[in-house]
């Protein structure tokens, strides 16, 4: 069964965007697909009273399974956690929520550690979780979990929906009074992923310019807040990080002092009942993992049940909390994870999931030591730094990132991939590098000197740089025999430094035997770049799909030409649209061609003509089709416009060449003044290399002006179509596909906006450039076929029944009642009265109803002819005329709406 996030339970402060490092061009394509997917559901139902959810079996709710598992984070021990929260999550929910479903459901609570919660969430064994906010936002970003509720703790008689952390030390430690005193001290925290006993304190130190990893002499993780306090009380550790209420259970809490005390208040201005060292943050969330559709009902019932609990309920008393409330915003918690470097933007995971070593994140400008180096980091510091069993300990696990500067012999700073020095053959020189951190132990260099044609090999040699000036400067000797460009690569501990490689250019020296390097070999030549072989294959494959679908849909129209639904859809225009789709799609294979093909300049211009004219034919036919529907179905009921409505379809056909004519004129002018020509240019000029990596494009001198004109005209045409779709919105779907055409038009506008940016990003890569254009053209044409023809096939298979018609009538009546029917009285003014009021009053004039009533009265008065009867006869004749006019109007509209066929 497919899963989704229950929208009504989504956290207001959840993760909205995950930044990835994928190619930006592909992201834009994915963004277009998402926007298209958003548009399509909106047109499926148009929101007219249809509500999903609450599947019921009789008077019982339904669910996808009978047992739901809740995973809870056990900080201290699992037995204590189960004793506290089983009365809430098992006893209470089984009694309150379970009987609402058929069959009856039940809930099971598991006490888990962080890694167990993440494992259960990923493999689908958990349905709901109750955990700290730090782990909660990780689940939200990685698995799209949703925050349902926030717990309110009951501490010192106050319901606390926010928590804080404290930084404690012994009162008799006169050397520890501020946060800065943490330097060189031993610190014990609960864990890296513990929120109030770790992450909040880590953030506070970072905000004050301190590092929780490198400023302490040792960081110890006890995984239990009571062990943290015990460590500090015994003097094993100097400072402890614990939640704000940890001291409540400690017998000698007066022995401790709290550093960096903050004056905090609750939302209603009540002072926070605990002294804290950090900012306040939302309390623990109760979350649901992505659930099947019907299980959103289960989540909703759980939410309602937990919100109804009060502080006197036995389950609340046993759990030692106050109540539940609607979800707070957890966006600040996400910012905290990002600030600490715990969020992996590639996957959306938090790094603490992958183990202790991966959870250590050094701040900017620092790098993590090797795992072996971290494990041995505390050895040799003394017995007091021994890590107890069950603890994890690190001693300054980060080291500064080496920062290099590279200079030539003249003292000029060198840049990556730039020419650093120009030398003559066999001229001796040197480079020197400066390490301002003084942490570099060795520096190696590799030089690619070129090609030895006598041996068919390459001159490539490595060496060790010479150390000078108190180990902070290294010298690299240079001497070359070959002319041309040479590459110097620098590595430290096997890792290439950030400024490597650099280039050295060697010129000819008279009287010396010279070899020519590979780079110089191309100094007067060009490396021709062509699209990969998959590009033309993709183009022909996509065009084959477009052509086959167009033929199939054309045959479908012809076979069903007598069907009233097809007749009402104006098949003549549909045929024209199919022709435009084939013409536009045929430009794809032409774009895949290059200068290896004959007549490439003609191919460039032909591709432009086919795409532009095909696009115009498609949307000109769509516009004419909608406009004809408007004239026949809407303007028919306007007495002033009725007389000018053409009955023949020919006037509407003539609109199509008129719309296409503008594109033809612009294209003709361009072909005369500045036609496209296939030309090549270097795409690696910014590297300052002598060789030219040449890519070919169809270009002319005024491309930007031409593109702006054509693009503006097409956008105006699409906007015109959107307006026409709005005017015919009341016409039934069988006569005008305004909903689907609206979605199609909006999608096309999005493509037109995205395409220039995509072209700019892929310009230097012929394969990506050609492939992206082919895909865009194919998407534009395929969506025309899918959105105009598939819905018709679906509607044709649907059967109208008395029940379905009654449902539509009821929904329409509700719509009238909500939006107010308009009752016009020419003697006064327009009044807004509901549909139900009009039904009660029965005062709306109707020629048909007045005529029938008049005929009844008229027949009863024929027995006594007199002057008054003669007046009645005249009145009945007038009413009969009105009656006949209304019938003719209805018949006229039906005839024209069905293509003049009755």
Secondary structure, 3 states (H helix, E strand, C coil): CCEECCHHHCCCCCCCCCCCCCCHHHHHHHHHHHHHHHHHHHHHHCCCCCCCCCCEECCEECCCCCEEEEEEECCCCHHHHHHHHHHHHHHHHHHHCHHHECCCCEEEEEEECHHHHHHHHHHCCCCEEEECHHHHHHHHHHHCCEEEEEEEEEECCEEECEECEEEEEECCCCCCCCHHHHCCCEEEECCCCCHHHHHHHHHHHHHCCCCCCCCCCEEEECCCHHHHHHHHHCCCCCEEEEECCHHHHCCCHHHEEEECCECCECCCCCECCCCECCCCEECCEEEECCEECCHHHHHHHHHHHHHCCCCCCHHHHHHCEEEEEECCCCHHHHHHHHHCCCECCCCCCEHHHHCHHHHCCCCCCEEECCHHHHHCCCCCCCHHHCCCCCCEEECCCEEECCCEEEEECCCCECCCCCEEEEEECCCCEEEEEEECCCCCCCCEEEEEEEEECCCCEEEEEEEECEEECCCCEEEEEECCCCEEEEEEEEEECCEECCCCCEEEEEECCCCCCCCECHHHHCCCCEEECCCCHHHHHHHHHHHHHHHHHHHHHHHHHHHCCCCHHHHHCCHHHHHHHHHHHHHHHCHHHHHCCCCCCCCHHHHHHHHHHHHHHHHHHHHHHHHHHHHHHHHHHCHHHCHHHHCCCCCCCHHHHHHHHHHHHHHHHHHHHHHHHHCCEEEEEECCHHHCCCCEEEEEEEECCCHHHHHHHHHHHHHHHHHHHHHHHHHCCCCCCCCCCHHHHHHHHHHHHHHHHHHHHHHHHCCCCHHHHHHHHHHHHHHHHHHHHHHHHHHHHHHHHCCCCHHHHHHHHHHHHHHHHHHCEEEECCCCCEEEECHHHHHHHCCCCCHHHHHHHHHHHHHHCCCCCCHHHHHHHHHHHHHHHHHHHHHHHHHHHHHHHCCCCC
